[in-house]
């Protein structure tokens, strides 16, 4: 068994699990089926996801989308293992959410995934911090907010997935994503990332953007900010320590970029955790 799922919290019509996959290159993917609506946030690793809506390479920050009854496969020909926060919603539960989202007339995901989105950055960091600290009570509210944001994003551009990237392009981007994951705290140039995939910087930039939904620099910056946000919610370490450990050499730059990505300053973001616990 290459996949384990730990139930983190559940309620009437919803459930959230910490899903860890240990599949490696060469393991044969097998077909599974979504029993309910699935909204899964990838928190580490990469994998190929294939369902009737299309095929996509999923990397940290991306959102896997699944419809009830839909069959799917996940493959790891580009690297070993991944981890996801997987939210499952009953159709009736999702119908109530969609009813409050403008433009969400059809309750059916038309694309296999959403790329990392600024609108979800703060929510996903909170959810990952709740997983790390064992704060199961936070997941009911977080699940509602994440589901609403995902339904809104999918309704705004239901067919943005366009053509499916080639397997060669997916492999190149997966290799670059893992390089960023393991070295996000140090400087990484576009040339270094492109050299690691044996392509020119220009071709690599276009390929990465098409497969991952953002540029390599945007992905690197998002990775650093996401890790910082999780530590802000899960620990009491100094903001400056967290910023420098994440790869930022200047605290003012970190504060400015954090506010732009997460929507509020690091101190205010952490204070919301303290006020909730109080």
Secondary structure, 3 states (H helix, E strand, C coil): CCEEEEEEEEECCEEEEEEEECCCCCCCCCCEECCCEEEEEEEEECEEEEECCEEEEECCCCEEEECCCCEEEEECCCCCCEEEEEEEECHHHHHHHHHCCCCCCCCCCCCCEECCCHHHHHHHHHHHHHHHHCCHHHHHHHHHHHHHHHHHHHHHCCCCCCCCCCHHHHHHHHHHHHHHHHHCCCCCCHHHHHHCCCCCHHHHHHHHHHHHCCCHHHHHHHHHHHHHHHHHHHCCCCHHHHHHHHCCCCHHHHHHHHHHHHCCCHHHHHHHHHHHHC
